[in-house]
Amino acid sequence: MTHTVREVHRPGLKISKREEVEAVTIIETPPMVVVGVVGYVETPKGLRNFKTVFAEHISDECRRRFYKNWHKSKKKAFTKYCKKWQDKDGKRQLEKDFAAMKKYCKVIRVIVHTQMKLLPLRQKKAHVMEIQLNGGTVAEKVDWVRERLEKQVSVHNVFSQNEMIDVIGVTKGHGMKGVTSRWHTKKLPRKTHKGLRKVACIGAWHPARVGYSIARAGQKGYHHRTEINKKIYRIGHGIHVEDGKVVKNNASTHYDVTEKTITPLGGFPHYGEVNNDFLMLKGCVMGTKKRVLTLRKSLLVHTSRRSQEAIELKFIDTTSKFGHGCFQTAQEKRAFMGPQKKHLVKGKPGAQEEL
């Protein structure tokens, strides 16, 4: 997390046209890869999987998802399936499947996977999920997927600036906890027999069972949750090369033109550097650092002034998040503090040999 400064543009409010400091969360969002398509038909019992088609080339990080132990496996996943795309009979069967999808299916979903190699994580196994396509006819959806098999889908193609989105994830786990920590019940008086972090009465004699609404000890945290209405303050581009120059000014604004990246000095604690595309959301999100999140288009129609307000950031803080940071960039720190020991060691010829 970091914080931003912006001017509020909501006519009628006292804080309108004033500067406001707000906490924001940075979510790294590398492009996802489309590796398949699933068609569903409607039945009296709901949707049923009708046809599934995978791409010809599937990367190892995606294939790892189909194994419990990749190292000990024979790594044969999809080796026979990919030959469908090469021989004549296989191509005929694939065309037949796509035609059947266009004819019978009501819902089309794409199979996509994340690119773990782009992230500063130890995990190599990609996350795989289905994402539903909306808009247009079924035939147009199938054609759209065929064009994009094995290609990347960027976050810029899905979400837009100032949009309200939903975040789905798993909360931070706290293990087994008592009623005081888990349900915030009032502690009993100091002299209570056999402990005071308890619930004194857990119900009447009859009905002769404990009701579901009584606070009890148990698991706290590590629960699946959905938070709605998170506003996108910025969709940032990762570090990239443009016209032969490395562009890394994704934390600059019209008011603060300093060339700086979104990564604070020393990196984000417990995470590292953000070098890919990212989303900046207002407020916080559930879970620990490095935990995977699902971002979803909002299911509501937003009409409030808060949701439709255009966001123009004046300043994004990039000082160190490990302690009391004072400097926005490494150049600013060096200009103020002068050359440090590590700079002098780097500058000496043959310094490594001496060490």
Solvent accessible surface area in square Angstrom, and as a share of the most:
residue,aa,sasa,rsa
1,M,99,0.44
2,T,11,0.07
3,H,69,0.31
4,T,0,0.00
5,V,26,0.15
6,R,10,0.04
7,E,47,0.21
8,V,1,0.00
9,H,83,0.37
10,R,34,0.12
11,P,100,0.63
12,G,82,0.79
13,L,66,0.33
14,K,175,0.74
15,I,71,0.36
16,S,23,0.15
17,K,161,0.68
18,R,144,0.53
19,E,110,0.49
20,E,55,0.25
21,V,99,0.57
22,E,15,0.07
23,A,53,0.41
24,V,0,0.00
25,T,12,0.07
26,I,25,0.12
27,I,22,0.11
28,E,24,0.11
29,T,18,0.11
30,P,21,0.14
31,P,27,0.17
32,M,48,0.21
33,V,20,0.12
34,V,1,0.00
35,V,2,0.01
36,G,0,0.00
37,V,0,0.00
38,V,3,0.02
39,G,0,0.00
40,Y,29,0.11
41,V,17,0.10
42,E,119,0.53
43,T,46,0.27
44,P,148,0.93
45,K,202,0.86
46,G,34,0.33
47,L,81,0.40
48,R,131,0.48
49,N,80,0.41
50,F,55,0.23
51,K,62,0.26
52,T,50,0.29
53,V,0,0.00
54,F,34,0.14
55,A,2,0.01
56,E,42,0.19
57,H,120,0.54
58,I,22,0.11
59,S,48,0.31
60,D,76,0.39
61,E,20,0.09
62,C,1,0.00
63,R,32,0.12
64,R,56,0.20
65,R,93,0.34
66,F,95,0.40
67,Y,50,0.19
68,K,200,0.85
69,N,69,0.35
70,W,29,0.10
71,H,156,0.70
72,K,165,0.70
73,S,26,0.17
74,K,175,0.74
75,K,76,0.32
76,K,125,0.53
77,A,20,0.16
78,F,42,0.18
79,T,50,0.29
80,K,166,0.70
81,Y,50,0.19
82,C,32,0.19
83,K,116,0.49
84,K,68,0.29
85,W,50,0.18
86,Q,110,0.49
87,D,73,0.38
88,K,157,0.67
89,D,98,0.51
90,G,9,0.08
91,K,105,0.44
92,R,142,0.52
93,Q,75,0.34
94,L,5,0.02
95,E,88,0.40
96,K,136,0.57
97,D,11,0.06
98,F,3,0.01
99,A,60,0.46
100,A,20,0.16
101,M,0,0.00
102,K,75,0.32
103,K,151,0.64
104,Y,111,0.42
105,C,5,0.03
106,K,120,0.51
107,V,24,0.14
108,I,0,0.00
109,R,64,0.23
110,V,7,0.04
111,I,13,0.06
112,V,4,0.03
113,H,3,0.01
114,T,27,0.16
115,Q,7,0.03
116,M,6,0.03
117,K,149,0.63
118,L,70,0.35
119,L,34,0.17
120,P,60,0.37
121,L,43,0.21
122,R,235,0.86
123,Q,75,0.33
124,K,125,0.53
125,K,56,0.24
126,A,0,0.00
127,H,53,0.23
128,V,50,0.29
129,M,74,0.33
130,E,67,0.30
131,I,70,0.36
132,Q,79,0.35
133,L,28,0.14
134,N,124,0.64
135,G,59,0.57
136,G,58,0.56
137,T,82,0.48
138,V,32,0.18
139,A,41,0.31
140,E,104,0.46
141,K,27,0.11
142,V,0,0.00
143,D,61,0.32
144,W,90,0.32
145,V,0,0.00
146,R,87,0.32
147,E,110,0.49
148,R,78,0.28
149,L,23,0.11
150,E,70,0.31
151,K,117,0.49
152,Q,106,0.47
153,V,29,0.17
154,S,27,0.17
155,V,14,0.08
156,H,60,0.27
157,N,111,0.57
158,V,63,0.36
159,F,16,0.07
160,S,61,0.39
161,Q,79,0.35
162,N,43,0.22
163,E,34,0.15
164,M,22,0.10
165,I,0,0.00
166,D,2,0.01
167,V,0,0.00
168,I,27,0.13
169,G,6,0.06
170,V,41,0.24
171,T,30,0.18
172,K,102,0.43
173,G,36,0.35
174,H,93,0.42
175,G,33,0.32
176,M,148,0.66
177,K,74,0.31
178,G,36,0.35
179,V,12,0.07
180,T,21,0.12
181,S,27,0.17
182,R,67,0.25
183,W,138,0.48
184,H,144,0.64
185,T,37,0.22
186,K,180,0.76
187,K,107,0.46
188,L,43,0.21
189,P,101,0.64
190,R,192,0.70
191,K,166,0.70
192,T,46,0.27
193,H,150,0.67
194,K,159,0.67
195,G,38,0.36
196,L,46,0.23
197,R,135,0.49
198,K,97,0.41
199,V,45,0.26
200,A,86,0.67
201,C,93,0.56
202,I,65,0.33
203,G,43,0.42
204,A,79,0.61
205,W,214,0.75
206,H,134,0.60
207,P,86,0.54
208,A,75,0.58
209,R,183,0.67
210,V,69,0.40
211,G,39,0.38
212,Y,218,0.83
213,S,89,0.58
214,I,48,0.24
215,A,20,0.15
216,R,115,0.42
217,A,54,0.42
218,G,12,0.12
219,Q,83,0.37
220,K,50,0.21
221,G,9,0.09
222,Y,138,0.52
223,H,62,0.28
224,H,122,0.54
225,R,118,0.43
226,T,62,0.36
227,E,59,0.26
228,I,92,0.47
229,N,60,0.31
230,K,29,0.12
231,K,14,0.06
232,I,0,0.00
233,Y,4,0.01
234,R,49,0.18
235,I,25,0.13
236,G,4,0.04
237,H,105,0.47
238,G,9,0.08
239,I,64,0.32
240,H,70,0.31
241,V,105,0.60
242,E,94,0.42
243,D,138,0.71
244,G,73,0.70
245,K,150,0.64
246,V,90,0.52
247,V,41,0.24
248,K,91,0.39
249,N,70,0.36
250,N,17,0.09
251,A,0,0.00
252,S,19,0.12
253,T,14,0.08
254,H,156,0.70
255,Y,132,0.50
256,D,27,0.14
257,V,121,0.69
258,T,63,0.37
259,E,112,0.50
260,K,11,0.05
261,T,31,0.18
262,I,1,0.01
263,T,21,0.12
264,P,5,0.03
265,L,41,0.21
266,G,90,0.87
267,G,10,0.09
268,F,18,0.07
269,P,38,0.24
270,H,148,0.66
271,Y,42,0.16
272,G,25,0.24
273,E,99,0.45
274,V,5,0.03
275,N,69,0.35
276,N,22,0.11
277,D,22,0.12
278,F,0,0.00
279,L,0,0.00
280,M,0,0.00
281,L,0,0.00
282,K,70,0.30
283,G,25,0.24
284,C,75,0.45
285,V,30,0.17
286,M,15,0.07
287,G,21,0.20
288,T,56,0.33
289,K,111,0.47
290,K,107,0.45
291,R,70,0.25
292,V,81,0.47
293,L,39,0.19
294,T,46,0.27
295,L,38,0.19
296,R,80,0.29
297,K,98,0.42
298,S,26,0.17
299,L,133,0.66
300,L,99,0.49
301,V,136,0.78
302,H,49,0.22
303,T,107,0.62
304,S,62,0.40
305,R,131,0.48
306,R,129,0.47
307,S,7,0.05
308,Q,123,0.55
309,E,11,0.05
310,A,66,0.51
311,I,16,0.08
312,E,77,0.34
313,L,11,0.05
314,K,32,0.13
315,F,51,0.21
316,I,0,0.00
317,D,9,0.05
318,T,1,0.01
319,T,16,0.09
320,S,30,0.19
321,K,55,0.23
322,F,178,0.74
323,G,61,0.58
324,H,184,0.82
325,G,32,0.31
326,C,98,0.59
327,F,33,0.14
328,Q,39,0.17
329,T,15,0.09
330,A,59,0.46
331,Q,138,0.61
332,E,75,0.34
333,K,66,0.28
334,R,116,0.42
335,A,91,0.71
336,F,162,0.67
337,M,101,0.45
338,G,21,0.20
339,P,88,0.56
340,Q,54,0.24
341,K,162,0.69
342,K,119,0.51
343,H,43,0.19
344,L,106,0.53
345,V,49,0.28
346,K,164,0.69
347,G,63,0.61
348,K,122,0.52
349,P,128,0.80
350,G,39,0.37
351,A,10,0.07
352,Q,139,0.62
353,E,142,0.64
354,E,138,0.62
355,L,159,0.79
